[in-house]
Amino acid sequence: MSPEMLGTWGPIVVMIAIFYFLLYRPQKKQQNRRRAMLDSLKKGDQVITIGGIYGTIEELGDKSLKLKIADGVVIEVVRSSVNANVTQQEAA
């Protein structure tokens, strides 16, 4: 490889490496953690939805779940709308 090629392609390779380590890898790790959290949900877990609603899981489905948010009030939400599992965070 000649020095002229390195001068031309070097900065491009460095930029690709920077994007990979600063953007792609952290985002992929976060997606894997979120997927694992959603897969580990079970009946009785206390969760927070993306909209900020606290509730306890009453029933689980493949795509949705039912949250008890107050006495006698059960709502159905899409499984992917769960933002955090409060039960897991308290245990850790």
C-alpha positions in Angstrom: 0.0 0.0 0.0 1.5 3.3 -1.0 1.6 6.4 1.2 -0.7 8.2 -1.3 -3.4 5.6 -0.8 -3.1 5.7 2.9 -3.5 9.5 2.8 -6.6 9.1 0.7 -8.3 6.1 2.5 -6.8 6.6 6.0 -9.2 9.3 7.2 -12.2 7.4 5.8 -11.2 4.2 7.6 -10.7 6.2 10.9 -14.1 7.8 10.5 -15.8 4.4 10.0 -14.0 3.0 13.1 -15.1 6.1 15.2 -18.8 5.6 14.1 -18.6 1.9 14.9 -17.2 2.3 18.4 -19.1 5.5 19.4 -22.5 4.9 17.8 -23.2 1.4 16.5 -21.9 -0.8 19.3 -23.5 1.2 22.2 -26.8 1.3 20.4 -26.7 -2.5 19.7 -25.9 -3.2 23.4 -28.8 -1.1 24.5 -31.2 -2.9 22.1 -30.0 -6.2 23.4 -30.6 -5.2 27.0 -34.1 -3.9 26.2 -35.0 -7.1 24.3 -33.8 -9.2 27.3 -35.8 -7.0 29.7 -39.0 -7.4 27.6 -38.4 -11.2 27.3 -38.0 -11.6 31.0 -41.3 -9.9 32.0 -43.6 -12.1 34.1 -46.9 -11.8 35.9 -46.6 -9.7 39.1 -43.8 -7.5 37.9 -44.1 -3.8 38.5 -43.3 -1.8 35.3 -43.3 1.7 33.9 -44.6 2.4 30.4 -43.0 4.8 28.0 -46.0 7.1 28.8 -45.0 7.1 32.5 -47.8 4.8 33.7 -46.8 2.6 36.7 -48.6 -0.7 36.9 -48.4 -4.4 37.8 -48.6 -7.1 35.1 -51.8 -9.1 35.4 -51.6 -11.0 32.1 -49.0 -11.5 29.4 -49.5 -12.1 25.7 -47.2 -12.4 22.8 -47.7 -8.8 21.6 -49.5 -7.2 24.5 -50.0 -7.3 28.3 -52.6 -6.2 30.8 -51.5 -3.8 33.5 -53.3 -3.2 36.8 -52.8 0.5 37.4 -55.4 0.9 40.2 -58.0 -1.1 42.1 -60.4 -2.4 39.5 -58.5 -0.6 36.6 -56.8 -2.9 34.1 -55.5 -1.6 30.8 -54.0 -3.4 27.8 -50.8 -2.0 26.3 -48.4 -3.2 23.6 -45.5 -5.1 25.1 -42.9 -2.8 23.5 -44.4 0.2 25.4 -42.8 -1.1 28.6 -39.9 1.2 29.4 -38.5 -0.3 32.6 -39.1 -3.3 35.0 -39.2 -1.7 38.4 -39.2 -5.1 40.1 -35.8 -6.0 38.5 -34.3 -2.6 39.3 -35.3 -2.9 43.0 -33.8 -6.4 43.2 -30.4 -5.3 41.7 
